[in-house]
Amino acid sequence: MSAQYTFTCDRCNFSLSAWDDGNPYIEYPPGTRQHFYHPSETEQIAKIAKSILGREPTREDCSAILRKYAGNELDHICRACHKVIRIDRNRDPLACRACGAASVEPIIELRGKKCVRCDGMFPGGAFSMIS
């Protein structure tokens, strides 16, 4: 199960939301990320595995595909241009794809940090939804 949290600036009310467990994906073919989410991730993974294998996958096939091709992107905010981008910290450069700045940080980790738009703070994330 995944929870979404919303971080709202205590000064300007700018807000951002992110899922605590990120955005899991299978990257196949290379360069194409196919995301899968709870509660139907098992079916989504099997569908992606079938497209890779060309046949109905077994549970073992799905596990092997996850080990080989899976990753997880977290929603990040760029402090330079304020764009929200998804980054897999294990595979992607820690830089904004919109402006190239290296000033990106995970939205889910904004608690206690300065707002990206003003001198306010993000006091904490408010639970907003569950999946």
Backbone as CSV, one residue per row, in Angstrom:
resi,resn,N_x,N_y,N_z,CA_x,CA_y,CA_z,C_x,C_y,C_z
1,MET,0.825,-1.172,0.000,0.000,0.000,0.000,0.876,1.244,0.000
2,SER,0.395,2.254,-0.634,1.162,3.477,-0.773,0.358,4.657,-0.241
3,ALA,1.056,5.608,0.345,0.403,6.809,0.859,0.942,8.031,0.129
4,GLN,0.041,8.954,-0.148,0.446,10.215,-0.760,0.446,11.297,0.318
5,TYR,1.485,12.132,0.277,1.610,13.235,1.225,1.703,14.543,0.459
6,THR,1.098,15.575,1.023,1.135,16.901,0.430,1.920,17.826,1.349
7,PHE,2.890,18.514,0.779,3.736,19.463,1.505,3.314,20.864,1.090
8,THR,2.923,21.680,2.073,2.428,23.025,1.798,3.267,24.047,2.547
9,CYS,3.733,25.052,1.828,4.538,26.112,2.428,3.708,26.863,3.472
10,ASP,4.333,27.142,4.621,3.640,27.853,5.698,3.514,29.354,5.434
11,ARG,4.087,29.823,4.346,4.040,31.253,4.052,3.219,31.569,2.794
12,CYS,3.543,30.905,1.672,2.881,31.233,0.401,1.831,30.202,-0.026
13,ASN,1.705,29.124,0.739,0.754,28.039,0.461,1.041,27.245,-0.807
14,PHE,2.246,27.403,-1.381,2.638,26.557,-2.502,2.656,25.122,-2.001
15,SER,2.083,24.190,-2.790,2.058,22.807,-2.320,2.487,21.829,-3.399
16,LEU,3.035,20.724,-2.928,3.507,19.632,-3.774,3.087,18.320,-3.131
17,SER,2.758,17.336,-3.958,2.371,16.024,-3.445,3.268,14.951,-4.030
18,ALA,3.461,13.875,-3.242,4.273,12.749,-3.713,3.852,11.477,-2.985
19,TRP,4.047,10.356,-3.650,3.787,9.040,-3.062,5.004,8.608,-2.269
20,ASP,4.774,8.038,-1.102,5.894,7.652,-0.241,6.724,6.507,-0.801
21,ASP,6.144,5.662,-1.644,6.925,4.559,-2.200,7.330,4.784,-3.651
22,GLY,7.163,5.997,-4.147,7.637,6.347,-5.476,6.773,5.828,-6.601
23,ASN,7.377,5.681,-7.756,6.700,5.282,-8.984,7.472,4.117,-9.615
24,PRO,7.124,2.875,-9.247,7.854,1.723,-9.769,7.599,1.526,-11.266
25,TYR,8.594,0.999,-11.949,8.479,0.817,-13.391,9.311,-0.363,-13.855
26,ILE,9.008,-0.818,-15.067,9.841,-1.763,-15.808,10.311,-0.993,-17.037
27,GLU,11.619,-0.957,-17.245,12.163,-0.251,-18.406,12.444,-1.261,-19.508
28,TYR,11.495,-1.352,-20.414,11.613,-2.220,-21.577,10.616,-1.756,-22.612
29,PRO,11.059,-1.557,-23.849,12.436,-1.584,-24.320,13.262,-0.472,-23.660
30,PRO,14.589,-0.572,-23.765,15.441,0.439,-23.135,15.001,1.858,-23.509
31,GLY,14.879,2.687,-22.474,14.461,4.067,-22.680,12.965,4.286,-22.516
32,THR,12.206,3.207,-22.401,10.752,3.300,-22.223,10.381,2.733,-20.862
33,ARG,9.880,3.579,-19.989,9.504,3.156,-18.640,7.998,2.964,-18.562
34,GLN,7.622,1.742,-18.210,6.222,1.388,-18.057,5.941,1.254,-16.558
35,HIS,5.158,2.162,-16.022,4.889,2.199,-14.586,3.791,1.216,-14.203
36,PHE,3.887,0.733,-12.980,2.837,-0.134,-12.434,2.566,0.285,-10.997
37,TYR,1.297,0.213,-10.618,0.882,0.738,-9.323,-0.057,-0.214,-8.577
38,HIS,-0.079,-0.058,-7.281,-0.998,-0.767,-6.411,-2.402,-0.204,-6.648
39,PRO,-3.443,-0.970,-6.657,-3.553,-2.342,-6.196,-3.457,-3.392,-7.303
40,SER,-3.270,-2.999,-8.556,-3.271,-3.990,-9.641,-1.889,-4.221,-10.234
41,GLU,-0.846,-4.048,-9.409,0.507,-4.173,-9.943,0.814,-5.571,-10.484
42,THR,0.285,-6.618,-9.865,0.555,-7.983,-10.325,0.076,-8.174,-11.761
43,GLU,-1.129,-7.706,-12.044,-1.676,-7.818,-13.398,-0.906,-6.935,-14.377
44,GLN,-0.530,-5.739,-13.943,0.211,-4.831,-14.813,1.590,-5.404,-15.150
45,ILE,2.258,-5.979,-14.151,3.572,-6.589,-14.376,3.451,-7.759,-15.338
46,ALA,2.428,-8.599,-15.154,2.225,-9.742,-16.047,1.976,-9.288,-17.485
47,LYS,1.225,-8.204,-17.658,0.958,-7.681,-19.007,2.246,-7.194,-19.665
48,ILE,3.062,-6.478,-18.908,4.349,-6.009,-19.445,5.257,-7.199,-19.757
49,ALA,5.295,-8.186,-18.849,6.119,-9.387,-19.063,5.673,-10.133,-20.316
50,LYS,4.365,-10.214,-20.531,3.850,-10.883,-21.731,4.328,-10.170,-22.993
51,SER,4.367,-8.833,-22.958,4.842,-8.094,-24.137,6.334,-8.319,-24.376
52,ILE,7.080,-8.574,-23.318,8.514,-8.846,-23.455,8.754,-10.259,-23.964
53,LEU,8.032,-11.218,-23.381,8.255,-12.628,-23.683,7.499,-13.138,-24.904
54,GLY,6.391,-12.485,-25.232,5.576,-12.951,-26.341,4.689,-14.131,-25.978
55,ARG,4.511,-14.375,-24.689,3.663,-15.468,-24.196,3.229,-15.134,-22.772
56,GLU,2.300,-15.918,-22.258,1.868,-15.724,-20.880,3.041,-16.021,-19.939
57,PRO,3.379,-15.099,-19.063,4.520,-15.316,-18.164,4.136,-16.136,-16.931
58,THR,5.108,-16.865,-16.422,4.939,-17.541,-15.140,5.305,-16.550,-14.043
59,ARG,5.049,-16.917,-12.812,5.436,-16.069,-11.673,6.957,-15.883,-11.654
60,GLU,7.682,-16.949,-12.005,9.141,-16.879,-12.041,9.616,-15.932,-13.149
61,ASP,8.928,-15.974,-14.295,9.254,-15.050,-15.389,9.103,-13.601,-14.926
62,CYS,7.995,-13.319,-14.234,7.746,-11.960,-13.756,8.820,-11.520,-12.768
63,SER,9.217,-12.427,-11.886,10.277,-12.108,-10.917,11.593,-11.814,-11.626
64,ALA,11.917,-12.613,-12.639,13.170,-12.414,-13.382,13.146,-11.077,-14.129
65,ILE,12.011,-10.727,-14.711,11.886,-9.455,-15.429,12.024,-8.284,-14.459
66,LEU,11.432,-8.397,-13.276,11.580,-7.338,-12.277,13.039,-7.171,-11.866
67,ARG,13.734,-8.276,-11.652,15.150,-8.179,-11.260,15.986,-7.510,-12.353
68,LYS,15.665,-7.803,-13.596,16.469,-7.301,-14.710,16.099,-5.879,-15.147
69,TYR,14.814,-5.545,-15.146,14.373,-4.306,-15.771,13.685,-3.294,-14.849
70,ALA,13.444,-3.629,-13.588,12.644,-2.747,-12.726,13.476,-1.657,-12.071
71,GLY,12.789,-0.572,-11.777,13.374,0.544,-11.050,12.267,1.295,-10.337
72,ASN,12.630,2.394,-9.707,11.647,3.194,-8.981,12.034,4.666,-9.069
73,GLU,11.119,5.457,-9.568,11.334,6.893,-9.675,10.632,7.603,-8.521
74,LEU,11.308,8.580,-7.962,10.694,9.459,-6.970,10.407,10.793,-7.634
75,ASP,9.305,11.430,-7.227,9.007,12.772,-7.710,9.967,13.741,-7.036
76,HIS,10.650,14.543,-7.852,11.603,15.542,-7.378,11.126,16.928,-7.798
77,ILE,11.521,17.931,-7.052,11.264,19.317,-7.429,12.614,19.965,-7.735
78,CYS,12.659,20.715,-8.810,13.867,21.458,-9.151,13.775,22.825,-8.472
79,ARG,14.743,23.147,-7.654,14.738,24.437,-6.957,15.044,25.593,-7.911
80,ALA,15.633,25.316,-9.062,15.957,26.384,-10.016,14.749,26.780,-10.867
81,CYS,14.036,25.803,-11.441,12.938,26.138,-12.355,11.562,25.698,-11.845
82,HIS,11.519,25.021,-10.699,10.289,24.590,-10.035,9.532,23.496,-10.767
83,LYS,10.161,22.844,-11.727,9.520,21.729,-12.426,9.545,20.499,-11.531
84,VAL,8.484,19.693,-11.623,8.441,18.404,-10.944,8.859,17.360,-11.963
85,ILE,9.854,16.577,-11.615,10.362,15.538,-12.505,10.528,14.245,-11.713
86,ARG,10.486,13.137,-12.411,10.705,11.834,-11.792,12.144,11.406,-12.053
87,ILE,12.799,10.971,-10.973,14.185,10.531,-11.070,14.349,9.209,-10.334
88,ASP,14.999,8.252,-10.984,15.410,7.020,-10.326,16.832,7.275,-9.840
89,ARG,16.990,7.426,-8.546,18.299,7.786,-7.974,19.376,6.745,-8.248
90,ASN,18.991,5.517,-8.587,19.965,4.465,-8.880,20.387,4.432,-10.340
91,ARG,19.639,5.115,-11.216,19.937,5.032,-12.647,20.085,6.375,-13.353
92,ASP,19.426,7.398,-12.836,19.371,8.680,-13.535,20.307,9.708,-12.904
93,PRO,20.777,10.667,-13.706,21.547,11.766,-13.136,20.656,12.595,-12.199
94,LEU,21.238,13.092,-11.135,20.494,13.941,-10.200,20.515,15.376,-10.712
95,ALA,19.827,15.570,-11.826,19.752,16.884,-12.462,18.385,17.035,-13.100
96,CYS,17.947,18.264,-13.216,16.648,18.565,-13.810,16.714,18.354,-15.319
97,ARG,15.769,17.604,-15.845,15.718,17.396,-17.292,15.189,18.639,-18.017
98,ALA,14.530,19.528,-17.287,13.981,20.742,-17.912,15.042,21.832,-18.077
99,CYS,15.831,22.083,-17.013,16.791,23.197,-17.087,18.245,22.770,-16.879
100,GLY,18.481,21.530,-16.483,19.846,21.028,-16.300,20.448,21.280,-14.933
101,ALA,19.747,22.015,-14.073,20.281,22.325,-12.738,20.415,21.058,-11.893
102,ALA,21.409,21.061,-11.036,21.626,19.932,-10.130,20.926,20.156,-8.787
103,SER,20.034,21.105,-8.729,19.359,21.459,-7.475,17.992,20.785,-7.365
104,VAL,17.974,19.461,-7.497,16.727,18.705,-7.385,16.706,17.952,-6.065
105,GLU,15.504,17.812,-5.512,15.382,17.009,-4.297,14.034,16.317,-4.270
106,PRO,13.987,15.148,-3.622,12.732,14.396,-3.563,11.659,15.174,-2.811
107,ILE,10.483,15.230,-3.386,9.366,15.928,-2.742,9.047,15.276,-1.399
108,ILE,9.122,13.968,-1.340,8.760,13.247,-0.117,9.697,13.594,1.048
109,GLU,10.822,14.252,0.776,11.782,14.628,1.814,11.797,16.135,2.108
110,LEU,10.725,16.847,1.766,10.692,18.299,1.953,10.408,18.752,3.386
111,ARG,10.024,17.870,4.259,9.693,18.255,5.640,10.838,19.046,6.278
112,GLY,10.502,20.232,6.792,11.480,21.057,7.478,12.411,21.830,6.570
113,LYS,12.169,21.806,5.267,13.045,22.506,4.326,12.385,23.778,3.813
114,LYS,13.232,24.662,3.317,12.777,25.953,2.787,11.933,25.744,1.538
115,CYS,10.917,26.573,1.397,10.048,26.551,0.221,10.876,26.860,-1.034
116,VAL,10.453,26.309,-2.155,11.159,26.555,-3.416,10.787,27.901,-4.032
117,ARG,9.702,28.520,-3.545,9.227,29.769,-4.143,9.381,31.000,-3.256
118,CYS,9.518,30.807,-1.941,9.602,31.969,-1.051,10.509,31.615,0.130
119,ASP,10.516,32.452,1.165,11.343,32.196,2.339,10.631,31.367,3.406
120,GLY,9.451,30.857,3.074,8.708,30.017,4.013,9.323,28.632,4.131
121,MET,8.634,27.781,4.878,9.104,26.416,5.125,7.992,25.410,4.837
122,PHE,8.418,24.183,4.558,7.489,23.062,4.476,7.535,22.373,5.835
123,PRO,6.550,22.655,6.715,6.620,22.115,8.074,6.468,20.595,8.139
124,GLY,5.822,20.002,7.199,5.639,18.543,7.197,4.669,18.152,6.112
125,GLY,4.613,16.879,5.859,3.703,16.391,4.839,2.401,15.942,5.466
126,ALA,1.303,16.404,4.904,-0.025,15.994,5.365,-0.485,14.808,4.539
127,PHE,-0.917,13.770,5.209,-1.451,12.604,4.514,-2.627,13.050,3.656
128,SER,-2.621,12.683,2.358,-3.703,13.127,1.500,-4.471,12.001,0.831
129,MET,-3.872,10.810,0.711,-4.571,9.724,0.028,-3.804,8.420,0.207
130,ILE,-4.493,7.305,0.023,-3.859,5.994,0.085,-4.267,5.203,-1.140
131,SER,-3.361,4.367,-1.605,-3.635,3.529,-2.768,-3.368,2.093,-2.407
